[in-house]
Amino acid sequence: MVKVSVNIVTYNQAAFIEEAIRNAVSQITTFPYEVIVADDCSTDGTQEVIKRLHEEFPDRIRPILHQKNLGGAGKFNAITAIEASKGKYIATMDGDDYWTSPHKLQKQVEFMDAHPECSTCFHNAQIIWEDGTYAPELVNGPDQKEISTIEDLVGEDEIWFMATSSVMFRNGLLNDYPDWFYQSKSGDIPRYILLAKKGKIGYIPEVMSVYRKNRGGVSFTDYVWDAEFLNNRIGMYEGINRELEYRFDKVLRKNIARYYRMMLESKQYEKSYFRRMGLALKYLNLGRPGWPVTRRIIRDYVIPTPVMKVYSAIRLLPYRL
């Protein structure tokens, strides 16, 4: 019986996918596991690499080669891999990442077997920039908690401390996705929220994978000054707020407010006074910032520019006389 289903999801990663797959099939374990490689209709030769490796490892690799892109920034591709998984546990990997320890699966399975209260576990990972823009760094610092709960995933800012290729979770926990999950452009954040509802999250303080950042990666399609992206993030956190039955409403309202604040500078609204004014009022209502910030927002986005010019002229009038 398969103990672990490795889910490798990929799209246009022909330069990296072979390393990811070979890392996966080279794991040393005391149990059987499978490697599911789900490709979202790549156009750069990724599928040809997967087919070649499937011929080399026919008993280990199960390809899912979509002939039409499923969209959703890879989320729907990932769902197909999860649904096809036969293992008790699912270990995830992005097609441009790779594992650095041949004992990764063994160590995570031993942890999960020993901690039935955990729905998920992860380990430390190294971040490297493919173009050398920044020096390598670790995802998790020495203060990372051994056991996390859903409270650790919710904050006034966006929280991220689990590299995708470091995560293992129990199969069968993600069977019924809410509408907000499908609508979100992010896959990992909603998935971890749903998993944390089912159990605790364990941490293994060992670096066993590499999170590779490259200019073709999904993260570079997320533009923080793009209104469409920001609106999607607002919808995602509103969905999370409902999902958690408003237990963290105060915190999540401040998180949502951040995106309204960023949207004030978005390219779509930079020349629209009325839209920016509406966004500014939403930000003030949700974020409840201190008076210095409130005054600046009102001055820059709520009071019309001609009125501010008249006001400034009146204030300066005594100094001109």
Secondary structure, DSSP 4 states (H G I P E B T S, - for coil): ---EEEEEEESS-TTTHHHHHHHHHT---SS-EEEEEEE---SSSHHHHHHHHHHHSTTTEEEEE-SS---GGGHHHHHHHHHH--SSEEEEEETT-EE--TTHHHHHHHHHHH-TTEEEEEEEEEEEETT-SS--EESS-TT--SEE-GGGG--SS------GGG-EEETTS-S---HHHHH-S-SHHHHHHHHHHHSEEEEEEEEEEEEEE-TTSGGGG--TT-HHHHHHHHHHHHHHHHHTTTTTHHHHHHHHHHHHHHHTT-TTTTT-HHHHHHHHHHHHHHH---HHHHHHHIIIIIS-HHHHHHHHHHHHHHHH-
